[in-house]
Amino acid sequence: MPGLDSTVEAHHNSILKYANHDSLCLVMVSCEDGDIDINTLQFVKEMQEYQKNVALMITKSDLNPSGAEEVAAHARKTVEYYTGSSCPTAVCSASED
């Protein structure tokens, strides 16, 4: 599926098309970035308004191992503040330690 930051309208429409058929939207947030961006927040809010289950997956935790849980907690709090709803959050890494 196209990324949320795409500036192509067809990509946005494609995302919404997929989201309308799914029961869970798993939104990836890079631990490397350290924060959730406004486009992702808007998408999460929109999906919650459509009564979709949304979860955050904090990826690339191997690139920020000491701060991964902090990034996850901050992203979760930011979503709750912005949307007024909670959002389950998990941390993952491609590397196995």
N, C-alpha and C positions, 0 to 999 in steps of 0.2 A: 504494500500500500504506500502511496506517496507520503512524504513527510509533512508535518503540520506547517512547516515554515515555507512551503512552496508558494510562490507568487502566481502560479498558474491556476486560474479559476476552475478548470477542468479537474485538477487534482483535488481541490476542496470538495467539489461535487462528488468525486469518486469516493472520498473518505466518508462523506455523509451517506452515500449509497450503501457502502459496506456496513457502516454503523447501524443503519436501519434494520439490517438482517442479523446482527450479532446480539448475543445476550450479555457479552462482556467486552468492554473496550479496555485493553491493556495499553496504557500510555507509557512510552519509554522516555525517561529523563536521564541524561548523561550525568554521572557523578563528576566527570571531568569539568562540566560547565559550572557545577556548584549551586545551581539554582534552577527553578522552573520559570520558563519565559511566559510572557503575556499571551502569545498565541496558543500555547499549550493550556494555560489557565482558561482562556475563552472556550477552547474545545471541550475541556472537562466540564465546564459549566453548562455548555450547550447539551452535551450528552446526558448530564444529570437532569436537565430540564425535560429531556425526552424520556426520562425514567430509565435510563440505561445504567447498568452496573459498570462502574469505572474503577480501575485499580492502577496505581502508579508502580512502575518497575524502575528502580534506580540502577542503571547499567554502568559498566566500566568501573566498578568499585575497586578493581585492581590498580587503577590509575590514581586513586585517592583513598588508600586503605584506612588511614587514620581518621578520615573525615566522612566516610560513606554513611555511617548511621546519622551523623549530624545533617548531611545533605538530605537524607530521607526524612528526618524529623522536620526540617525546615520546609521541605516541599509539601509534606502533609499539612503542616500548620498554614502555609500559604494558601493551599487549596481550600481548606476549611474557612479561612478568613474571606477569601475571594468569592466562594460559592455558597457559603453557609451550610455546607454538608461535608461530612467526613469522607475520606477516601482511603481504602486500604493501600499500604505501601510496603514494598519488599525491595531488598538489595540483591543484586546478582553480579557475577563476574564471569568472563569467559575462561579465565585461568583458574586452575585448581591449586589451592595452596596446601 
